[in-house]
Amino acid sequence: NYADVVADPDFFQAIVNSLIIGGVDMALYFGLSLLLALGINDLRIKALRSTVQTIAYLPYLFSWAVIAGVWVLIFDDRGMVNALLGVFGVKTIVFLAEPALARPLIIGMGVWRSIGYFALLYSVAIVGIDPALYESAEIDGAGRLRQLRSITIPSLADTMKVILVLLAMGVLTHFDEMYVMQNPANKQQIRTLLLYVFETGITNFKTGLATAGAVLVMIGSLLF
């Protein structure tokens, strides 16, 4: 079974898809959520800061099925984006059936859903930084950028490590968003390892191959 899985071209394509989607997700979640948290922290009006933080976090509370439904409403051939493009005379683009757009759409959907959660983790850590450090830095003439480099970022080091570990653990385990967004046109570009295991074992009833694939995914996740 292991030899058959390794020899299956669909398995290697699933590895490539998982690494590309998972790797880009990891970089974007880590970087954009940090920028979002820093931006929220700089808002001086408490009510506005709480509102923006809530709006950013809200998508994370919904299941992937709900998020996918919203994404379809936005990018469907009769969706909001095509309606907007139509105003400017642009022909309808079938975003959800374009193989070249499959990965960017999946990645974008994940970023929209998840960066609010990771930004919240950063925000909690930022709030815990001693205000006296910033007061001392201001007295010494340090600007916002210098304070960011010398105080904020170093103080977030432990939180960054935790987030990186969480993100690294998820690189090879993307499934829900691919399952709800897949179609015959984009499946080859977004079939990840767990989706491959699911289709092999549940859809095609090849439990031996699926088990072998699942074990390899587990080993890969532990090594990653």
Secondary structure, DSSP 8 states (H G I E B T S, - for coil): -HHHHHH-HHHHHHHHHHHHHHHHHHHHHHHHHHHHHHHHHT---HHHHHHHHHHHHGGGGS-HHHHHHHHHHHHSTTSHHHHHHHHTT-----GGG-HHHHHHHHHHHHHHHHHHHHHHHHHHHHHTS-HHHHHHHHHTT--HHHHIIIIIHHHTHHHHHHHHHHHHHTTT---HHHHHH--TTTHHHH--HHHHHHIIIIIS--HHHHHHHHHHHHHHHHH-
